């Protein structure tokens, strides 16, 4: 019998318990990704400026670090690509055959606990995110309407490039799962229509999912915002799980429909609870219990301590409360 995540003599590691959720098997307790995963990036191709400072990524986009949020953003007024029809001659894509992937792995993989923690490789700035990093948000959206053939060609080229990175990186790094980032909505709605997604983004995204699976690695989609209208497509593409399934979505309803085919890695309510000014530890712990009570029934559920303001005391409270309240659920 399993005594839960707080015990030392148990038949499952944190790693294996989380992987059960992602594979559609029965977990022994509610996993929490902050405790169950080692998170790493591949440093061979920079998706944003290195370190907590201003600078350029590998695509030539200039980033500005914001110390207030602890996050970078593409620098306003410095668009890398101003004309979507000129992307071929823009030099935005590196020659990946010149990258020393083994050396990058030696830099990036020190201290991994592969036995007890799942190795989660982050793949940030997916197709739509990379498009608006290059062009700016408004120009990226307008390109779909003003130059649809060129916009689709660029999206397809970005997908080819991502797949080429994964084909070189995954055999060397050997992660358990890839967390692929591509936000498709805000708290109130999608950034674009489902029809636009199906035409421009889904086919190329499908090829990325298939590539990850071809390497025997689990594929988890990170997509913020109210994207519930796209979840049937997410399921059809074969994603193993969706993160962070924010509460602006009908997460319980989606879970009732799709939990036999999709894992739900829940990011708690960042806007109203975990990132709210003045939030208390008791409120954060109560949010963890609320999420487990509402969403753990039926399985294929994990907690993720997502927070823009990732203070250590918050992350500790989420981890501790999940371990205590989620035992056996």
C-alpha positions in Angstrom: 0.0 0.0 0.0 1.2 3.5 -0.7 1.5 5.9 2.2 1.7 9.1 0.1 4.3 11.6 -0.8 5.5 12.4 2.7 6.9 8.9 3.5 10.3 7.5 2.8 9.3 3.9 2.2 6.9 3.9 -0.7 6.7 1.9 -3.9 6.6 5.0 -6.1 8.9 7.9 -6.5 7.6 11.4 -7.1 8.8 11.0 -10.7 6.9 7.8 -11.4 3.7 9.1 -9.7 3.7 12.2 -12.0 4.4 10.1 -15.1 1.4 7.9 -14.2 -0.8 11.0 -14.5 0.7 11.9 -17.9 0.4 8.4 -19.2 -3.2 8.0 -18.2 -2.5 5.6 -15.4 -3.8 5.8 -11.8 -1.6 7.9 -9.5 -1.2 7.1 -5.8 -1.5 10.7 -4.7 -1.9 14.2 -6.3 1.5 15.0 -7.8 2.9 18.5 -7.6 5.3 19.4 -10.4 7.6 21.6 -8.4 8.6 18.7 -6.3 8.3 16.0 -8.9 10.3 17.6 -11.7 13.7 18.8 -12.6 13.2 21.8 -15.0 15.9 22.4 -17.6 16.4 24.5 -20.8 18.6 23.7 -23.7 21.2 26.5 -23.8 22.3 25.7 -27.4 19.6 27.8 -28.9 18.6 30.9 -26.8 14.8 31.6 -26.9 15.4 34.8 -25.0 18.3 36.9 -23.8 20.6 34.9 -21.4 20.4 35.6 -17.7 18.5 38.3 -16.0 19.6 41.1 -18.3 18.9 42.8 -21.6 20.2 41.3 -24.8 19.5 39.2 -27.9 18.2 35.7 -28.3 19.3 33.3 -31.1 16.7 34.7 -33.5 18.1 38.2 -33.2 15.2 39.5 -31.0 16.2 42.1 -28.4 14.8 41.5 -24.9 14.4 43.8 -21.9 14.5 42.4 -18.4 11.8 43.6 -16.1 12.9 43.3 -12.5 9.4 44.0 -11.2 8.0 40.8 -12.6 11.2 38.8 -13.0 10.3 38.2 -16.6 11.8 39.5 -19.9 9.8 40.9 -22.8 10.8 41.7 -26.5 12.0 45.3 -26.4 9.3 47.7 -27.6 10.2 49.5 -30.8 12.8 47.0 -31.9 10.9 44.5 -34.1 13.1 41.8 -35.6 10.9 41.3 -38.6 8.9 44.2 -40.0 7.7 42.5 -43.3 6.5 38.9 -43.1 7.2 38.5 -46.9 11.0 39.1 -46.1 11.4 36.4 -43.5 13.5 34.1 -45.8 16.3 36.7 -46.1 16.1 37.9 -42.5 18.6 35.4 -41.1 16.4 34.6 -38.1 17.2 30.8 -38.1 20.6 29.4 -37.0 22.6 26.7 -38.8 21.9 24.0 -36.3 24.6 21.7 -37.6 27.2 24.1 -36.2 25.8 23.6 -32.6 27.7 21.3 -30.2 24.8 19.6 -28.6 26.9 17.3 -26.4 28.7 20.4 -24.9 25.3 22.1 -24.3 24.1 19.0 -22.5 27.2 18.9 -20.3 26.5 22.6 -19.4 22.8 22.1 -18.8 22.3 18.7 -17.1 24.5 18.9 -14.0 22.8 17.7 -10.8 19.8 16.0 -12.4 18.1 13.5 -10.1 16.8 11.2 -12.9 15.8 8.4 -10.4 13.5 10.4 -8.2 12.4 13.4 -10.4 11.0 13.6 -13.9 13.3 15.5 -16.2 11.2 18.2 -17.8 12.7 20.0 -20.7 11.1 23.4 -21.4 10.5 24.4 -25.0 9.5 28.0 -24.7 8.1 30.4 -27.3 6.2 28.1 -29.6 4.9 29.0 -33.0 2.5 31.8 -32.3 4.6 33.2 -29.5 7.8 33.2 -31.7 5.8 34.9 -34.5 4.8 37.8 -32.3 8.2 37.9 -30.6 9.6 38.5 -34.1 7.0 40.9 -35.4 5.1 42.3 -32.5 1.6 41.1 -31.5 -0.5 43.3 -33.8 1.7 42.7 -36.9 1.7 39.0 -36.3 -2.1 38.8 -36.2 -2.5 41.1 -39.2 0.0 39.0 -41.2 -2.5 36.1 -41.1 -5.0 38.3 -42.9 -2.8 40.5 -45.1 -0.3 37.9 -46.2 -1.8 34.5 -45.4 0.5 32.5 -47.6 3.7 34.1 -46.3 2.4 33.9 -42.7 1.7 30.2 -43.1 5.1 29.6 -44.8 6.8 31.3 -41.8 4.9 29.3 -39.3 5.8 26.1 -41.1 9.5 27.1 -41.3 9.4 27.9 -37.5 7.9 24.4 -37.0 10.6 22.8 -39.2 13.2 24.6 -37.1 11.7 23.5 -33.8 11.6 19.9 -35.0 15.2 20.1 -36.1 16.2 21.3 -32.6 14.2 18.5 -31.0 15.6 15.9 -33.3 19.1 17.0 -32.3 18.4 17.7 -28.6 16.2 15.0 -27.4 18.5 12.0 -28.1 21.3 13.8 -26.2 19.3 15.2 -23.3 16.9 12.3 -22.9 14.1 14.1 -20.9 11.0 12.3 -19.6 8.7 15.1 -20.9 8.8 18.3 -23.0 6.8 21.3 -21.8 6.0 23.2 -25.0 4.9 26.8 -24.5 2.5 28.5 -26.8 -0.1 30.9 -25.3 -3.3 31.1 -27.4 -5.5 33.3 -25.3 -5.9 35.8 -22.4 -8.2 35.5 -19.4 -11.3 36.4 -21.4 -10.9 34.9 -24.9 -8.7 33.4 -27.6 -6.3 35.7 -29.4 -7.7 34.4 -32.7 -10.6 32.4 -34.0 -10.6 28.6 -33.9 -10.8 28.7 -37.7 -7.5 30.6 -37.9 -5.9 28.2 -35.5 -7.0 25.2 -37.6 -5.7 26.8 -40.8 -2.4 28.3 -39.7 -1.2 26.8 -36.4 -2.7 23.3 -35.8 -1.0 21.4 -38.7 2.5 22.7 -37.8 1.9 22.2 -34.1 0.8 18.6 -34.9 4.1 17.9 -36.5 5.9 19.1 -33.3 3.8 16.8 -31.1 4.5 13.9 -33.4 8.2 14.7 -33.3 8.3 14.6 -29.4 6.4 11.3 -29.4 8.6 9.9 -32.1 11.5 10.2 -29.6 9.5 8.4 -26.9 9.0 11.5 -24.8 5.8 12.8 -23.3 4.4 16.0 -24.7 2.8 18.6 -22.4 1.2 21.7 -23.8 1.6 24.9 -21.8 -1.0 27.4 -23.1 -2.4 30.1 -20.8 -5.7 31.8 -21.1 -9.3 30.9 -21.9 -8.5 28.3 -24.7 -11.3 25.9 -23.9 -12.7 26.1 -27.4 -9.4 24.6 -28.7 -9.2 21.7 -26.2 -10.9 19.2 -28.6 -8.1 20.0 -31.1 -5.5 19.6 -28.3 -6.9 16.2 -27.5 -7.1 15.2 -31.2 -3.4 16.2 -31.7 -2.4 13.8 -29.0 -1.0 16.0 -26.3 -0.4 14.0 -23.1 -1.4 16.8 -20.8 -2.4 20.5 -20.7 -0.8 23.0 -18.4 -1.9 25.3 -16.6 -5.6 24.9 -17.4 -6.4 28.2 -15.7 -9.7 28.7 -13.9 -11.0 31.1 -16.6 -11.8 27.8 -18.4 -14.5 25.3 -17.5 -11.8 22.9 -16.3 -14.1 20.5 -14.5 -16.3 20.3 -17.6 -13.3 19.7 -19.8 -11.9 17.1 -17.5 -15.3 15.3 -17.4 -15.2 15.1 -21.3 -11.5 14.4 -21.9 -9.7 13.0 -18.8 -9.6 9.6 -20.5 -7.3 11.1 -23.2 -5.7 14.2 -21.6 -3.9 15.0 -18.3 -4.7 18.2 -16.5 -1.8 20.0 -14.8 -3.5 22.8 -12.9 -1.8 26.1 -12.2 -4.1 27.3 -9.4 -5.7 30.8 -9.6 -2.8 33.2 -10.1 -4.9 36.3 -10.8 -7.2 36.1 -7.8 -5.1 34.1 -5.3 -1.4 33.2 -5.7 -0.2 36.5 -7.3 -2.7 38.8 -5.6 -1.0 41.6 -3.5 -1.3 40.8 0.1 -2.3 37.1 -0.3 -1.7 35.1 2.8 -0.3 31.6 3.2 -3.7 30.4 4.5 -5.4 31.6 1.3 -2.8 29.8 -0.9 -3.3 26.6 1.0 -7.0 26.9 0.8 -6.7 27.4 -3.0 -4.7 24.1 -3.2 -7.4 22.3 -1.2 -10.2 23.8 -3.4 -8.4 22.7 -6.6 -7.9 19.1 -5.3 -11.5 18.8 -4.1 -12.9 20.0 -7.4 -10.5 18.5 -9.9 -8.7 15.4 -8.5 -11.8 13.1 -8.8 -11.4 11.0 -11.9 -7.6 11.1 -11.8 -5.2 12.4 -14.5 -4.6 15.5 -12.3 -1.6 17.3 -10.9 -0.9 20.6 -9.2 1.6 23.1 -10.7 2.8 26.0 -8.6 2.5 28.5 -11.4 3.1 32.1 -10.4 4.6 35.1 -12.0 5.7 36.2 -8.6 7.3 33.0 -7.6 8.3 33.8 -4.0 9.8 30.8 -2.2 7.3 30.9 0.6 4.4 30.6 -1.9 6.0 27.6 -3.7 6.7 25.9 -0.4 3.1 26.4 0.8 1.7 24.9 -2.4 4.1 21.9 -2.3 3.4 21.2 1.4 -0.3 21.5 1.1 -0.5 19.3 -2.0 1.6 16.7 -0.2 -0.6 16.7 2.9 -4.1 17.2 1.4 -3.5 15.3 -1.8 -2.3 12.1 -0.2 -4.3 9.1 -1.5 -6.5 11.3 -3.7 
